[in-house]
């Protein structure tokens, strides 16, 4: 039985094409071939027969939007969000969550084999959590539309740079996801309504919203924001410039979260990086310690330590931790967290993308190493780590391609074996793949 999809606005009505979907691309679009040319078809799944409309042409491939699913996949489900297909925040709501996990695991395995020329001895079971209401960190775009006298708050549309007109968000923490329309109404009433480009979200033990303001805030606007915060039990912050310009609007409570589900809590600023999915993040930290197997007294080198997300649990397990970070603000808060919890951790600020071979942190022995780099990976620092010959290295990655590239360095150049790898489903309903890998000295 054919399934007719909701047609996104702004697309032409012709010409339509029809094809069998053979695979999924890295960003979650169906892959088809028509007359020898590759098509990337949004909202289509492998095994489906689909009618679709071209949205953009290219020399090597065309992009398209599925219109009619002539033969649906058994893995197709009804999207839970009324705005799916228009809002660009999610790409895979039409795919069963278990199938999404298998797709991401496949992405990781293929990247390791194709880019890194390595295979893991064991593919670990995926680390998963809730599929809805999971997102505690987000950056919402804001745009006041003068013709409508309305501010739009949310994510970009899938097919344009415009902000999607949505009522609520199903993947955001419900304390914020249910406030999308009230936030739109609030901004529409402010005199600064066309000078607020974004609202940053942090939702842990408390909810904080950071309003990026391009002009000074007037008294009436201040009163409206304060009233909104009281009504919804939300702390309001203003950010008129860079990160160092962040200021609370009135009295606020410190934000905190638990890195591993224990009673230890890390304090952070609402603009600081923390993992978006609390359940998966806590399981990730516990798994990293299980894979590292630190014994009391082991010397652990942690790179890209941030707020101390791994450092604190490692130190609580009895390890001697040296933790490195390039961001001064994050490092200062990591030190404060350790001090408040009574833990002795050696923190140092260093640029891990331009590491110095004679740095002081390289003087001590290293039994174990944990890396949690940004999307660009850890290529520059890996040779220095390998010289210290830690017996186990756990690498937490937010990009399979750079993990695969760095795995090749560790395996083919420095004699490590990829013992285990698996995904962390940090972003359900998106094509984003987070993963963890364990390297053991061969």
C-alpha positions in Angstrom: 0.0 0.0 0.0 1.4 3.4 -1.1 2.2 6.0 1.5 1.9 9.7 0.5 4.2 12.0 2.5 3.6 15.6 3.5 5.0 17.8 0.7 7.4 20.4 2.0 6.6 23.9 1.0 8.4 25.6 -1.9 9.1 22.5 -4.0 8.1 22.3 -7.7 5.5 19.8 -8.7 7.4 18.3 -11.6 9.1 16.3 -12.8 8.8 13.2 -10.6 11.1 10.2 -10.7 10.7 6.6 -9.3 13.4 4.2 -8.1 14.4 1.5 -5.6 16.3 2.8 -2.6 19.5 0.7 -2.2 21.2 2.2 0.9 21.4 5.2 3.3 24.0 7.9 2.9 26.0 9.1 5.9 23.4 11.9 6.5 20.5 9.5 6.5 19.1 10.0 3.0 18.1 7.2 0.8 20.5 6.3 -2.1 19.1 5.4 -5.5 20.4 5.2 -9.1 18.4 6.5 -12.0 19.9 6.1 -15.5 23.4 5.6 -14.0 23.3 8.7 -11.8 23.2 8.7 -8.0 20.3 10.3 -6.2 20.1 11.2 -2.5 16.5 11.0 -1.5 15.3 12.5 1.8 12.8 10.5 3.9 13.4 7.3 1.9 14.6 4.0 3.4 16.6 1.0 2.0 14.3 -1.5 0.2 11.6 1.0 -0.5 10.2 1.8 -4.0 9.8 5.6 -3.9 8.5 8.4 -6.1 10.5 11.6 -5.5 11.1 15.1 -6.7 14.5 16.6 -7.5 15.4 19.5 -5.1 18.9 20.2 -6.4 21.0 19.0 -9.3 24.7 18.2 -9.4 27.3 16.9 -11.7 27.9 13.7 -9.8 24.7 13.3 -7.9 21.2 14.8 -7.6 19.3 15.6 -4.4 15.6 14.8 -4.0 12.6 14.7 -1.6 10.5 11.5 -1.3 6.8 12.2 -2.2 5.2 8.7 -2.3 6.4 5.5 -0.7 5.1 3.0 -3.2 6.5 0.0 -1.2 7.3 0.9 2.4 10.1 -0.7 4.4 9.1 -2.7 7.5 11.4 -0.3 9.4 9.3 2.7 8.5 7.4 4.3 11.4 5.1 7.4 11.7 7.2 10.4 12.8 6.2 11.6 16.3 6.7 15.3 15.5 4.2 17.2 13.5 7.0 19.4 12.0 9.2 16.5 10.7 10.1 17.1 7.1 9.9 20.8 7.4 12.1 21.4 10.5 15.7 20.4 9.8 16.5 19.4 13.4 15.8 15.7 12.7 16.5 13.4 9.7 15.4 9.9 10.8 12.1 10.1 12.6 10.5 8.0 9.9 12.9 5.1 10.8 12.4 2.8 13.8 14.9 3.6 16.6 16.4 0.1 16.5 17.0 0.5 12.8 18.6 3.9 13.4 21.1 2.3 15.8 22.0 -0.4 13.3 22.5 2.2 10.6 24.9 4.2 12.9 26.8 1.1 13.9 27.2 0.3 10.2 28.5 3.8 9.5 31.1 3.3 12.2 32.3 -0.1 11.0 32.5 1.1 7.4 34.5 4.2 8.3 37.0 2.2 10.3 37.4 -0.3 7.4 37.4 2.1 4.5 39.3 5.1 6.0 41.4 3.5 8.7 41.9 0.0 7.2 41.2 -1.5 10.6 38.7 -3.8 12.1 37.6 -4.1 15.7 38.0 -7.5 17.3 34.6 -6.9 18.9 31.7 -4.6 18.0 30.3 -3.5 21.4 26.6 -3.3 22.0 25.3 0.2 21.3 24.9 2.6 24.3 21.3 3.9 24.0 18.8 5.9 26.0 15.4 7.7 25.6 14.5 8.6 22.1 12.3 11.6 23.0 12.8 14.6 25.3 16.5 13.7 25.6 18.2 16.9 24.5 19.4 19.1 27.4 21.7 21.3 25.3 20.7 23.2 22.2 21.1 26.5 20.3 17.7 27.8 19.1 17.7 30.3 16.2 15.5 33.4 16.5 14.1 35.6 13.8 11.5 38.3 14.0 9.4 38.4 10.8 8.2 41.9 10.4 5.5 41.0 7.8 3.9 38.7 10.3 4.8 40.6 13.4 6.0 37.3 14.9 9.3 36.0 16.1 10.2 32.4 15.0 12.1 30.3 17.5 13.5 26.9 16.7 15.7 25.2 14.2 16.4 25.9 10.5 14.1 24.5 7.8 15.4 21.4 6.0 15.5 23.0 2.6 16.4 26.6 3.4 18.1 28.9 5.8 14.8 30.1 7.2 13.7 29.2 10.7 10.9 26.6 10.9 7.6 27.8 12.3 7.0 25.2 15.0 4.8 24.9 18.1 7.0 22.5 20.1 10.0 20.2 19.9 9.8 16.5 20.7 13.5 15.9 21.2 14.2 18.8 23.5 13.9 18.4 27.3 10.1 18.8 27.7 10.7 21.8 30.1 12.0 23.7 27.0 10.4 21.7 24.1 6.9 22.8 25.4 8.0 26.4 25.5 8.8 27.0 21.8 5.5 28.9 21.2 5.6 30.8 24.5 9.2 31.9 23.7 8.1 33.1 20.2 5.4 35.1 21.9 7.8 36.5 24.5 10.4 37.7 21.9 7.6 39.2 19.7 6.7 41.5 22.6 10.2 42.8 23.3 11.5 46.1 21.9 14.7 44.1 21.1 12.7 41.5 19.1 14.8 42.0 16.0 18.1 42.1 17.9 18.0 38.6 19.4 19.5 36.1 17.0 19.6 33.0 19.2 18.6 31.4 22.6 20.9 28.8 24.1 19.4 26.0 26.2 20.9 24.2 29.2 18.5 21.9 31.0 19.9 19.7 33.8 18.9 20.1 37.5 17.6 23.5 36.5 16.7 25.1 33.2 18.7 28.1 31.9 18.1 30.1 28.7 20.8 32.4 27.4 19.4 35.2 25.2 22.0 36.6 22.8 21.3 40.3 22.7 22.9 42.7 20.2 21.8 45.9 21.9 21.5 46.9 25.6 18.4 45.7 27.3 15.8 48.3 28.3 13.9 48.3 31.6 10.5 47.1 30.1 12.2 44.2 28.3 14.0 43.2 31.4 10.8 43.0 33.4 9.2 40.8 30.7 12.1 38.4 30.6 12.2 38.2 34.4 8.5 37.6 34.6 8.8 34.8 32.0 11.6 33.2 34.0 9.5 33.2 37.2 6.4 31.9 35.5 8.2 28.9 34.0 10.9 28.4 36.7 13.7 29.2 34.3 16.9 31.1 34.9 17.5 33.8 32.3 21.0 34.9 31.2 22.0 37.6 28.7 25.0 37.4 26.4 25.7 40.8 24.7 29.1 39.8 23.3 31.5 36.9 23.6 31.4 34.1 26.1 33.0 36.3 28.8 30.0 38.7 28.5 27.5 36.1 29.9 25.5 37.6 32.8 22.5 36.3 34.8 19.3 38.4 34.7 18.6 38.5 38.4 19.3 35.8 40.9 20.1 32.3 39.5 21.2 29.0 41.0 24.4 27.2 39.8 23.8 24.6 37.1 25.1 21.1 37.7 24.9 17.5 36.4 26.2 14.1 37.3 28.8 12.7 34.9 28.2 9.0 35.7 24.9 8.8 37.7 26.7 9.0 41.0 26.2 11.7 43.7 29.1 13.7 42.4 27.9 16.7 40.5 29.9 19.0 38.2 29.0 22.7 38.0 29.0 24.5 34.7 28.0 27.7 32.9 25.0 27.5 30.6 27.2 28.1 27.5 29.7 25.4 28.4 29.9 22.2 26.4 28.2 19.2 28.0 26.9 16.1 26.3 23.3 16.6 25.1 21.9 13.3 26.3 22.2 12.7 30.0 21.3 9.0 30.0 23.7 8.1 27.2 26.4 10.4 28.6 26.3 8.7 32.0 26.5 5.3 30.5 29.3 6.5 28.2 31.4 7.5 31.3 30.8 4.3 33.1 31.6 2.3 30.0 34.9 4.2 29.5 36.0 3.2 32.9 35.0 -0.4 32.4 37.1 -0.4 29.1 40.1 1.4 30.6 40.2 -0.9 33.7 42.0 1.6 35.9 43.6 0.1 39.1 44.2 2.2 42.2 47.4 4.2 41.6 47.4 3.9 37.8 48.6 7.0 36.0 45.8 8.2 33.6 46.4 10.8 31.0 43.1 12.5 29.9 43.1 14.7 26.8 40.4 17.3 26.0 39.1 17.0 29.6 36.5 19.9 29.5 34.7 20.3 32.8 36.1 17.1 34.2 33.4 14.8 32.8 35.8 11.8 32.9 38.5 13.2 35.2 36.2 13.2 38.3 35.1 9.6 38.0 38.6 8.4 37.1 40.0 10.1 40.2 37.2 8.7 42.4 38.2 5.2 41.1 41.6 5.8 42.6 43.6 6.7 39.5 46.3 9.5 39.4 44.8 11.7 36.8 46.6 14.3 34.6 43.9 16.2 32.6 44.6 18.6 29.8 42.3 21.2 28.2 42.8 24.1 25.9 39.8 26.3 27.0 40.7 28.4 30.0 37.2 28.7 31.2 36.4 25.0 31.1 39.7 24.2 32.7 39.0 26.6 35.6 35.6 25.1 36.2 37.1 21.6 36.0 39.6 22.6 38.7 36.8 24.1 40.8 34.8 20.9 40.5 37.7 18.7 41.6 38.5 21.0 44.6 34.8 21.1 45.7 34.7 17.3 45.6 38.0 16.9 47.5 39.8 15.2 44.6 43.5 15.7 43.7 43.8 16.0 39.9 46.7 17.5 38.0 45.1 19.9 35.5 47.1 21.8 32.8 46.1 24.1 30.0 47.7 23.2 26.6 46.9 23.5 22.9 46.5 19.8 22.0 46.4 20.7 18.3 49.9 22.2 18.5 51.5 20.1 21.3 55.1 20.6 22.4 57.2 17.5 22.5 59.0 18.8 25.7 55.8 19.7 27.6 55.8 19.0 31.3 52.8 16.6 31.1 54.9 14.2 29.0 57.5 13.8 31.7 55.6 11.2 33.8 54.8 7.6 33.0 51.3 6.9 31.5 49.5 3.6 32.2 46.2 4.5 30.6 44.9 7.3 28.3 41.5 8.6 27.6 40.7 11.0 24.7 37.5 12.9 24.0 38.5 15.3 21.1 36.2 17.6 19.1 35.1 16.7 15.6 38.5 17.3 14.1 40.0 14.5 16.1 43.3 14.0 17.9 45.8 13.4 15.0 48.3 16.0 16.2 48.8 14.7 19.7 48.6 10.9 19.1 52.3 10.5 18.3 53.2 12.0 21.7 50.7 9.8 23.4 52.0 6.7 21.7 55.6 7.4 22.8 54.3 7.1 26.4 53.0 3.6 25.5 49.9 3.4 27.7 48.6 -0.1 27.8 45.0 0.9 27.0 43.6 3.9 25.2 39.9 4.8 25.2 38.9 7.2 22.4 35.5 8.9 22.5 34.6 10.3 19.1 31.9 12.5 17.7 32.9 11.8 14.0 33.5 8.3 12.6 35.8 9.6 9.8 38.3 11.3 12.2 38.2 8.3 14.6 39.0 6.0 11.6 41.8 8.2 10.5 43.3 8.3 14.1 42.7 4.6 14.5 44.9 4.0 11.5 47.7 6.1 13.2 47.5 4.1 16.4 47.2 0.7 14.7 49.5 1.0 11.6 52.1 3.3 13.0 52.3 2.7 16.7 51.5 -1.0 17.2 48.1 -0.8 18.9 45.2 -3.2 18.3 41.6 -2.1 18.0 40.1 -4.4 20.5 36.6 -2.9 20.7 34.4 -0.3 19.2 30.7 0.7 19.3 28.3 3.6 19.0 26.9 5.9 21.6 23.4 6.9 20.3 23.7 10.4 21.7 21.4 12.0 19.1 18.4 9.8 18.3 16.5 10.7 15.0 19.6 12.4 13.6 22.3 10.9 11.5 25.0 12.1 14.0 27.2 9.2 15.1 29.1 9.3 18.4 31.3 6.3 19.3 33.9 4.8 21.6 36.9 2.7 20.7 39.4 0.8 22.8 43.0 0.4 21.7 45.3 -2.1 23.4 49.1 -2.2 23.2 49.8 -5.2 20.9 
